[in-house]
Amino acid sequence: MHIGAIMQDKGNAVHSTRPDASLHSVVEQLLSRRISCLVVLSEDGGLAGIITEKDIVRTLGRHPDNWQSVRVEEVMTRELYTAGFEAPLDEVITQMRERHIRHLPVVEGGVLSGVLSIRDMIKASMTELERHNQMLKRFIGNWPEKETSSES
């Protein structure tokens, strides 16, 4: 299974913010949309980074009294792992696990196409495993009976 198939099922809704936005506005958006990250888009619409709940919690630890006024660009993750539609699901899950990331910007042809979570990946992986399991059950169900040899 490839990332493009998951994107087809999930859709390409992308929730975003700007680098100069305050963390207060980000938290309001995360809560109102019931999501856990926003992509950060530059003025020209390019992918500048991502801001996640983890980034916000770290900021709360460093700036407990003034976190609300901290700007996104001060705490966002800039070095992103991205994948295109043709990326194999198993390779992407491995990279996400090794890099300790939970959100994957999907970039196709240099354009941000959507964001997938590790939950989306696990759901797709489970669906794929169930499909394989059903195929194996059908295959085994049609397995020819063992020939018995008669001993003399």
Sequence and secondary structure as in RCSB ss.txt:
>XXXX:A:sequence
MHIGAIMQDKGNAVHSTRPDASLHSVVEQLLSRRISCLVVLSEDGGLAGIITEKDIVRTLGRHPDNWQSVRVEEV
MTRELYTAGFEAPLDEVITQMRERHIRHLPVVEGGVLSGVLSIRDMIKASMTELERHNQMLKRFIGNWPEKETSS
ES
>XXXX:A:secstr
 BHHHHHHHH     EE TTSBHHHHHHHHHHHT SEEEEE TTS EEEEEEHHHHHHHHHH TTTGGG BHHHH
SB S   B TTSBHHHHHHHHHHHT SEEEEEETTEEEEEEEHHHHHHHHHHHHHHHHHHHHHHHHT        
  
